[in-house]
Amino acid sequence: MAQGIPDKIMSNTTLIKDLADVAKDAALLQGVLMRIHETPNSSELVTYAPFTLFPTPVPKAVFLQALAVQTHYNTLVDKISQDPEFLEEALASTIVVDDFTARLFRIHQQILKEGRSQSIVLGLNRSDYMLDQGDDGSSSLKQIEINTFAASFGGLSSRTPDVHRHVLKVAGQLEESRRILDNNPAAGLAKAVAKAWELYGSERAVVMFLVEEGQRNIFDQRYIENELWKRNISTIRKRFDDVTKTGSLDQDKRLFVDDQEVAVVYFRDGYMPENYISEKTWDARLLMERSLAVKCPDISTHLAGTKKVQQVLASPGVLEKFFPDQPQVVEQIRATFAGLYTLDMGPEGEKTVAMALAAPDRFVLKPQREGGGNNIYGSEICQVLQGVKQSTERMAYILMDKIHPTPVQNYLLRRDGPLKISNCLSELGVFGTYVRQGKDMVMNECAGHLLRTKSSEHSDGGVAAGVAVLDNPLLV
């Protein structure tokens, strides 16, 4: 392991078993917790969230690059959300073939027609990267995606540094334990929510976490809630069903749910088609969008995070449109782009199809979906594209260069999982927060980081999907 954990520790099976027991107890002590799969809504049974036994070496230069570009990504997402012409043009082909994006877009259009009720915008996002290994052994930072909706693990990743510090100390790696960075996205995310709540201007109004039916990852959210309670800001947890049954707007468009005025709606549910189980769920989303409550994200920011927008941004001249007099910002953002290609009908799309079919292992095929586990790889790309290459259905996807990170050996600690060494790949996420009121950017910050690691045998999927595990960068 390059400048990481010595091989003599990695191969000492007795020591590894002891360290795994120490690590699991440390995770439980620190509150790195999830409810168990079998009873996702019961507080009676919890386990540690899956994590790596050791932190993963990450080159310091690329790590700092990811942190430095985050405030520019915040600005970019916010500028896109305020540009209805750009969104309409970027998503024109997608909404023809992707019903979910089309429905979101119709809400967006309706809000534009009626006029936005609230001038305060709150963004909590996470930009995800992998380190692409060059032929010369160098690593370059390449963006996988930006999550503008329900960017998770800010809470649990605030608790993992102490777990890895403890494991390294027990393993006799004192110097390495000091290289684990402090990281507190929970506080950073809550700070932005608190700012939006404060600008809303009603002390009795609450922050509503709109949450999923199954609550396995509740502790991740609870850390953010607790940070808000520390500031004497009341939070409530409601589902779409609660909004359907008890949600209403008064004459000033203030949102009430269960007779409580809502200052901020923090969406942790609503990013996948299956979250909208009926027309009533869609009506509830529209009700919240029309309200005076600050939405995180609002509908246009939700659309700004789509894969199609990501692909359009990589086209020549597009970033310059958003940063007309800031060539250094354009350069910083573009340096993180992987190759992205359109599958729209026409000569450019035809070229993309031919390129993907000729060398499918070089690419990833991505639908307009969030939540992990949706991407298509290898021979499956050929199957999908052969089926849709003559049809407009192909416009529901984008194609992206496959990124080749350097595998690192580690142990993945999972409830009931075997303790075995794995070849692992990591993904670095950086949390960004911003609050805008009218034309004024009131806050724009980088709020911390998240490292997730998975066995190289898995192509796709995050922690919530049960594939990746939580990790910490060990800067080298």
C-alpha positions as CSV (number, residue, x, y, z in Angstrom):
1,M,0.0,0.0,0.0
2,A,1.7,3.2,-1.3
3,Q,2.8,5.3,1.7
4,G,-0.1,3.7,3.6
5,I,-0.3,0.7,5.9
6,P,2.8,-1.6,5.9
7,D,2.4,-5.0,4.3
8,K,3.5,-6.7,7.5
9,I,0.4,-5.4,9.2
10,M,-1.9,-6.1,6.2
11,S,-0.8,-9.8,6.1
12,N,-0.8,-10.5,9.9
13,T,-4.1,-12.4,10.1
14,T,-4.2,-12.5,14.0
15,L,-3.6,-8.8,14.2
16,I,-6.1,-8.0,11.5
17,K,-8.8,-10.0,13.4
18,D,-8.1,-8.1,16.6
19,L,-8.0,-4.7,14.8
20,A,-11.4,-5.5,13.1
21,D,-12.9,-6.1,16.6
22,V,-11.4,-2.9,17.8
23,A,-12.6,-1.0,14.7
24,K,-16.2,-2.2,15.0
25,D,-16.4,-1.3,18.7
26,A,-14.9,2.1,17.9
27,A,-17.5,2.7,15.1
28,L,-20.3,1.8,17.6
29,L,-18.8,4.1,20.2
30,Q,-18.5,7.0,17.8
31,G,-22.0,6.5,16.5
32,V,-21.2,5.4,12.9
33,L,-24.5,3.6,12.8
34,M,-27.3,2.3,10.6
35,R,-30.5,0.5,11.3
36,I,-30.4,-3.1,10.0
37,H,-31.8,-4.1,6.7
38,E,-34.5,-6.4,8.1
39,T,-36.1,-3.7,10.4
40,P,-35.2,-0.3,8.7
41,N,-37.7,1.6,10.9
42,S,-36.9,0.1,14.2
43,S,-34.5,1.8,16.7
44,E,-34.2,-1.4,18.6
45,L,-31.7,-3.0,16.2
46,V,-28.7,-1.1,14.9
47,T,-25.3,-2.0,13.6
48,Y,-22.2,-0.1,12.5
49,A,-22.4,1.4,9.0
50,P,-20.0,-0.5,6.7
51,F,-16.5,1.0,6.6
52,T,-12.9,0.2,5.8
53,L,-10.5,-1.2,8.4
54,F,-7.8,1.2,7.3
55,P,-7.9,4.7,5.7
56,T,-7.0,4.9,2.0
57,P,-4.0,6.8,0.7
58,V,-5.0,9.8,-1.4
59,P,-2.5,12.2,-3.0
60,K,-2.7,15.5,-1.2
61,A,-2.5,17.7,-4.3
62,V,-5.7,16.2,-5.9
63,F,-7.5,16.2,-2.6
64,L,-6.8,19.9,-2.2
65,Q,-7.8,20.5,-5.8
66,A,-11.2,18.9,-5.1
67,L,-11.8,21.2,-2.1
68,A,-10.7,24.3,-4.0
69,V,-13.0,23.9,-6.9
70,Q,-16.1,23.2,-4.8
71,T,-17.3,26.8,-4.3
72,H,-17.1,27.3,-8.1
73,Y,-19.3,24.2,-8.5
74,N,-21.7,25.7,-6.0
75,T,-21.8,28.9,-8.1
76,L,-22.2,26.9,-11.3
77,V,-25.2,24.9,-10.0
78,D,-26.9,28.0,-8.8
79,K,-26.3,29.9,-12.1
80,I,-27.8,27.0,-14.0
81,S,-30.9,26.9,-11.8
82,Q,-31.5,30.6,-12.6
83,D,-31.2,30.1,-16.3
84,P,-34.5,28.6,-17.6
85,E,-33.5,28.9,-21.3
86,F,-30.4,26.8,-20.7
87,L,-32.3,24.2,-18.7
88,E,-35.0,23.9,-21.4
89,E,-32.4,23.6,-24.2
90,A,-30.2,21.1,-22.3
91,L,-33.1,18.9,-21.3
92,A,-35.2,19.2,-24.5
93,S,-34.2,15.7,-25.8
94,T,-34.3,14.0,-22.4
95,I,-37.8,15.0,-21.5
96,V,-39.1,13.5,-24.8
97,V,-38.1,10.0,-23.6
98,D,-37.6,10.1,-19.9
99,D,-41.0,10.5,-18.1
100,F,-39.6,11.2,-14.7
101,T,-37.4,14.1,-15.8
102,A,-40.3,15.3,-17.9
103,R,-42.6,15.4,-14.9
104,L,-40.0,17.3,-12.9
105,F,-39.6,19.7,-15.8
106,R,-43.4,20.4,-15.9
107,I,-43.3,21.4,-12.3
108,H,-40.4,23.7,-13.0
109,Q,-42.4,25.3,-15.9
110,Q,-45.4,25.8,-13.7
111,I,-43.4,27.5,-11.0
112,L,-41.8,29.8,-13.6
113,K,-45.3,30.7,-14.9
114,E,-46.7,31.4,-11.5
115,G,-43.5,33.1,-10.3
116,R,-41.3,31.9,-7.5
117,S,-42.7,32.5,-4.1
118,Q,-39.4,32.5,-2.3
119,S,-36.2,34.4,-3.2
120,I,-34.0,32.4,-0.7
121,V,-32.2,29.5,-2.3
122,L,-30.4,26.8,-0.3
123,G,-28.0,24.4,-1.9
124,L,-26.5,21.4,-0.1
125,N,-24.6,19.4,-2.8
126,R,-21.8,16.9,-3.1
127,S,-19.4,16.6,-6.1
128,D,-18.1,13.1,-6.5
129,Y,-14.7,12.2,-8.1
130,M,-12.4,9.3,-8.9
131,L,-8.7,9.6,-9.4
132,D,-7.8,8.6,-13.0
133,Q,-4.5,6.8,-13.2
134,G,-2.3,8.1,-16.0
135,D,0.2,5.9,-17.9
136,D,3.0,7.8,-16.1
137,G,1.6,6.8,-12.7
138,S,0.1,10.3,-12.0
139,S,-3.4,10.8,-10.7
140,S,-5.9,13.3,-12.1
141,L,-9.2,14.3,-10.5
142,K,-12.2,13.4,-12.7
143,Q,-15.8,14.2,-11.7
144,I,-18.3,11.3,-11.7
145,E,-21.3,13.5,-11.0
146,I,-22.7,16.3,-8.8
147,N,-25.5,15.5,-6.4
148,T,-27.8,18.4,-5.9
149,F,-30.5,16.3,-4.1
150,A,-30.2,14.4,-0.8
151,A,-26.4,14.3,-0.8
152,S,-25.9,11.8,2.0
153,F,-23.3,10.7,4.5
154,G,-22.4,14.2,5.8
155,G,-23.4,13.0,9.2
156,L,-21.7,9.7,9.4
157,S,-18.5,10.9,7.7
158,S,-18.2,13.5,10.6
159,R,-17.7,10.5,12.9
160,T,-15.3,8.3,11.0
161,P,-12.0,10.1,11.4
162,D,-11.8,9.2,15.1
163,V,-12.5,5.5,14.3
164,H,-9.5,5.3,11.9
165,R,-7.3,7.3,14.2
166,H,-7.9,4.8,16.9
167,V,-7.4,1.8,14.7
168,L,-4.0,3.2,13.5
169,K,-2.9,3.9,17.0
170,V,-3.7,0.3,18.1
171,A,-1.8,-0.9,15.0
172,G,1.2,1.1,16.2
173,Q,0.9,3.6,13.3
174,L,0.9,6.8,15.4
175,E,2.4,9.0,12.7
176,E,-0.3,7.9,10.2
177,S,-3.0,8.5,12.8
178,R,-2.0,12.1,12.9
179,R,-2.5,12.4,9.1
180,I,-6.3,11.7,9.3
181,L,-8.0,15.0,8.8
182,D,-10.7,16.5,10.9
183,N,-14.0,16.5,9.0
184,N,-17.4,17.7,10.0
185,P,-19.8,18.1,7.1
186,A,-22.7,17.7,9.5
187,A,-21.9,21.0,11.1
188,G,-21.3,22.7,7.7
189,L,-24.5,21.4,6.2
190,A,-26.5,22.5,9.3
191,K,-24.9,25.9,9.2
192,A,-26.3,26.6,5.7
193,V,-29.7,25.2,6.7
194,A,-29.7,27.5,9.8
195,K,-28.8,30.5,7.6
196,A,-31.8,29.8,5.3
197,W,-34.1,29.4,8.3
198,E,-32.8,32.6,9.8
199,L,-33.4,34.5,6.5
200,Y,-36.9,33.1,6.3
201,G,-37.6,35.1,9.5
202,S,-40.0,33.2,11.7
203,E,-38.7,31.8,15.0
204,R,-41.6,29.4,15.4
205,A,-41.2,27.9,11.9
206,V,-39.5,24.5,11.6
207,V,-37.1,22.8,9.3
208,M,-38.8,19.8,7.8
209,F,-36.7,16.8,6.8
210,L,-38.8,15.1,4.0
211,V,-37.7,11.4,4.5
212,E,-38.2,8.0,2.9
213,E,-40.4,5.3,4.2
214,G,-37.5,3.0,5.1
215,Q,-35.2,4.7,7.6
216,R,-31.9,2.7,7.6
217,N,-29.7,5.7,7.2
218,I,-31.5,7.8,9.9
219,F,-28.4,8.5,12.0
220,D,-26.7,10.2,9.1
221,Q,-29.6,12.7,9.1
222,R,-29.9,12.9,12.9
223,Y,-26.4,14.4,13.2
224,I,-27.6,17.3,11.0
225,E,-30.8,17.6,13.0
226,N,-28.9,17.7,16.2
227,E,-26.7,20.5,15.0
228,L,-29.8,22.5,14.2
229,W,-31.3,21.7,17.7
230,K,-28.1,23.0,19.2
231,R,-29.0,26.3,17.5
232,N,-32.5,26.1,19.0
233,I,-34.0,25.5,15.5
234,S,-36.8,23.0,15.6
235,T,-36.8,20.1,13.1
236,I,-39.6,17.7,12.2
237,R,-39.4,14.5,10.1
238,K,-42.3,13.9,7.6
239,R,-42.9,11.7,4.6
240,F,-44.6,12.5,1.4
241,D,-47.7,10.8,2.8
242,D,-47.8,13.3,5.7
243,V,-47.6,16.3,3.3
244,T,-50.4,14.7,1.2
245,K,-52.7,14.4,4.2
246,T,-51.9,17.5,6.2
247,G,-50.0,19.9,4.0
248,S,-51.6,23.2,3.1
249,L,-50.7,26.8,2.0
250,D,-52.2,29.9,3.6
251,Q,-53.0,33.1,1.6
252,D,-49.4,34.2,1.9
253,K,-48.3,30.7,0.5
254,R,-46.7,29.8,3.8
255,L,-46.5,26.0,4.1
256,F,-48.1,24.2,7.0
257,V,-47.7,20.5,7.7
258,D,-49.5,19.1,10.8
259,D,-50.3,22.7,11.7
260,Q,-46.6,23.6,11.9
261,E,-45.2,26.4,9.7
262,V,-42.3,25.1,7.6
263,A,-39.4,27.5,7.0
264,V,-37.1,25.0,5.1
265,V,-38.0,21.7,3.3
266,Y,-34.9,19.6,3.2
267,F,-35.6,16.8,0.7
268,R,-34.1,13.4,1.6
269,D,-36.7,11.7,-0.5
270,G,-38.0,12.4,-4.0
271,Y,-35.0,11.8,-6.3
272,M,-36.2,8.5,-7.9
273,P,-39.3,7.6,-9.9
274,E,-40.3,5.0,-7.3
275,N,-40.5,7.7,-4.6
276,Y,-43.6,9.1,-6.3
277,I,-46.1,6.3,-5.7
278,S,-49.2,8.2,-6.8
279,E,-50.5,11.4,-8.4
280,K,-51.0,12.6,-4.8
281,T,-47.2,12.4,-4.2
282,W,-46.6,14.6,-7.3
283,D,-49.3,17.0,-6.0
284,A,-47.4,17.1,-2.7
285,R,-44.1,18.0,-4.5
286,L,-45.9,20.8,-6.4
287,L,-47.5,22.1,-3.2
288,M,-44.0,22.4,-1.5
289,E,-42.5,24.0,-4.6
290,R,-45.2,26.6,-4.8
291,S,-44.8,27.5,-1.1
292,L,-42.9,30.2,0.7
293,A,-40.7,27.6,2.4
294,V,-37.1,27.5,1.3
295,K,-36.6,24.2,-0.7
296,C,-33.4,22.2,-0.6
297,P,-33.2,21.7,-3.5
298,D,-35.8,23.7,-5.3
299,I,-37.1,22.2,-8.6
300,S,-34.7,24.0,-10.9
301,T,-31.7,23.0,-8.7
302,H,-32.9,19.4,-8.8
303,L,-32.9,19.6,-12.7
304,A,-29.5,21.3,-12.6
305,G,-28.1,18.0,-11.2
306,T,-29.2,15.8,-14.0
307,K,-26.7,13.7,-16.0
308,K,-27.8,15.4,-19.2
309,V,-26.9,18.8,-17.8
310,Q,-23.5,17.4,-16.8
311,Q,-22.9,16.2,-20.3
312,V,-24.0,19.6,-21.9
313,L,-21.7,21.5,-19.5
314,A,-18.7,19.6,-21.0
315,S,-19.5,20.9,-24.5
316,P,-17.1,23.6,-25.8
317,G,-18.0,27.1,-24.8
318,V,-20.7,26.3,-22.3
319,L,-18.8,26.9,-19.1
320,E,-17.7,30.3,-20.5
321,K,-21.3,31.3,-20.7
322,F,-21.7,31.0,-17.0
323,F,-18.3,32.5,-16.1
324,P,-17.8,35.0,-18.9
325,D,-14.9,36.9,-17.4
326,Q,-13.3,34.2,-15.2
327,P,-11.1,32.0,-17.4
328,Q,-9.3,30.6,-14.3
329,V,-12.6,29.4,-12.9
330,V,-13.5,27.8,-16.2
331,E,-10.1,26.1,-16.3
332,Q,-10.4,24.8,-12.7
333,I,-13.8,23.3,-13.3
334,R,-13.0,21.9,-16.8
335,A,-9.9,20.2,-15.5
336,T,-12.1,17.9,-13.5
337,F,-14.4,16.8,-16.4
338,A,-14.1,13.3,-17.8
339,G,-15.1,12.8,-21.5
340,L,-18.9,13.1,-21.8
341,Y,-20.8,12.4,-25.0
342,T,-24.4,13.0,-26.3
343,L,-26.7,10.2,-27.5
344,D,-29.2,12.7,-29.0
345,M,-30.5,11.9,-32.5
346,G,-28.2,13.2,-35.3
347,P,-24.6,12.8,-36.5
348,E,-23.0,13.5,-33.1
349,G,-25.1,10.9,-31.4
350,E,-24.5,8.4,-34.2
351,K,-20.7,8.9,-33.6
352,T,-21.2,8.3,-29.9
353,V,-23.1,5.1,-30.5
354,A,-20.5,3.8,-32.9
355,M,-17.6,4.7,-30.5
356,A,-19.4,2.9,-27.6
357,L,-20.2,-0.3,-29.6
358,A,-16.6,-0.5,-30.9
359,A,-15.0,-0.3,-27.4
360,P,-17.6,-0.7,-24.7
361,D,-15.0,-1.3,-21.9
362,R,-13.8,2.3,-22.3
363,F,-17.1,3.8,-21.3
364,V,-20.0,4.0,-18.8
365,L,-23.6,4.4,-20.0
366,K,-25.6,6.6,-17.6
367,P,-29.4,7.0,-17.3
368,Q,-31.0,10.1,-15.7
369,R,-31.2,8.4,-12.3
370,E,-29.7,9.0,-8.8
371,G,-29.1,6.7,-5.8
372,G,-26.4,4.4,-7.2
373,G,-26.6,1.1,-9.0
374,N,-28.1,2.5,-12.2
375,N,-25.0,2.7,-14.5
376,I,-24.3,0.3,-17.3
377,Y,-20.9,-1.2,-18.1
378,G,-19.0,-3.5,-20.6
379,S,-20.9,-5.9,-22.8
380,E,-24.2,-4.7,-21.3
381,I,-23.6,-1.3,-23.0
382,C,-23.7,-3.1,-26.3
383,Q,-27.0,-4.9,-25.4
384,V,-28.7,-1.7,-24.4
385,L,-27.4,0.4,-27.3
386,Q,-28.1,-2.3,-29.9
387,G,-31.7,-2.2,-28.6
388,V,-32.2,1.6,-28.7
389,K,-29.6,2.8,-31.3
390,Q,-32.2,3.6,-34.0
391,S,-34.8,5.0,-31.5
392,T,-35.2,8.2,-29.6
393,E,-35.0,6.0,-26.4
394,R,-31.2,6.4,-26.5
395,M,-31.6,10.1,-25.6
396,A,-32.5,9.0,-22.0
397,Y,-28.8,8.2,-21.6
398,I,-25.4,9.9,-21.7
399,L,-22.0,8.2,-22.4
400,M,-19.0,8.9,-20.2
401,D,-15.3,7.9,-20.3
402,K,-14.6,5.1,-17.8
403,I,-12.2,6.3,-15.1
404,H,-9.4,4.0,-14.1
405,P,-8.4,4.5,-10.4
406,T,-5.5,2.6,-8.9
407,P,-6.7,-0.3,-6.8
408,V,-5.6,-0.4,-3.2
409,Q,-5.8,-3.4,-0.8
410,N,-8.0,-3.0,2.2
411,Y,-10.5,-4.9,4.4
412,L,-14.2,-4.0,4.1
413,L,-16.0,-4.3,7.4
414,R,-19.7,-5.2,7.0
415,R,-22.2,-6.8,9.3
416,D,-22.1,-10.6,8.6
417,G,-19.4,-10.0,5.9
418,P,-16.2,-12.2,5.8
419,L,-13.0,-10.6,7.0
420,K,-10.9,-10.8,3.8
421,I,-8.5,-8.6,1.9
422,S,-10.0,-7.0,-1.2
423,N,-8.7,-5.0,-4.1
424,C,-10.5,-1.7,-3.6
425,L,-11.4,1.5,-5.6
426,S,-12.4,4.7,-3.9
427,E,-14.6,7.7,-4.7
428,L,-14.0,11.1,-3.2
429,G,-17.0,13.4,-2.5
430,V,-16.8,17.0,-1.5
431,F,-19.7,18.7,0.2
432,G,-20.7,22.2,-0.9
433,T,-23.2,24.6,0.7
434,Y,-24.6,27.9,-0.5
435,V,-27.4,30.3,0.4
436,R,-28.6,33.0,-2.0
437,Q,-31.2,35.7,-1.3
438,G,-32.4,37.3,-4.4
439,K,-29.2,38.3,-6.3
440,D,-27.0,38.2,-3.2
441,M,-24.9,35.1,-2.5
442,V,-25.0,35.1,1.3
443,M,-22.9,32.0,1.8
444,N,-20.8,29.8,-0.4
445,E,-18.6,27.2,1.3
446,C,-16.9,23.9,1.0
447,A,-18.3,21.9,4.0
448,G,-16.1,18.8,4.2
449,H,-15.5,15.5,2.4
450,L,-16.5,11.9,2.1
451,L,-14.5,8.9,0.9
452,R,-16.3,5.8,-0.1
453,T,-14.5,2.6,-1.1
454,K,-15.8,-0.6,-2.7
455,S,-14.3,-3.9,-3.9
456,S,-13.1,-3.6,-7.5
457,E,-15.4,-6.5,-8.5
458,H,-18.4,-4.1,-8.2
459,S,-18.8,-1.6,-11.0
460,D,-21.4,0.6,-9.5
461,G,-23.3,1.4,-6.3
462,G,-22.9,3.5,-3.1
463,V,-23.0,2.9,0.6
464,A,-26.8,3.1,0.8
465,A,-27.0,0.6,-2.1
466,G,-24.9,-1.9,0.0
467,V,-21.8,-1.9,-2.2
468,A,-19.5,0.8,-1.1
469,V,-18.3,1.4,2.5
470,L,-17.3,4.6,4.4
471,D,-13.6,5.5,4.5
472,N,-11.2,8.3,5.3
473,P,-8.4,9.8,3.1
474,L,-4.8,9.3,4.4
475,L,-3.1,12.2,2.6
476,V,0.2,11.2,1.0
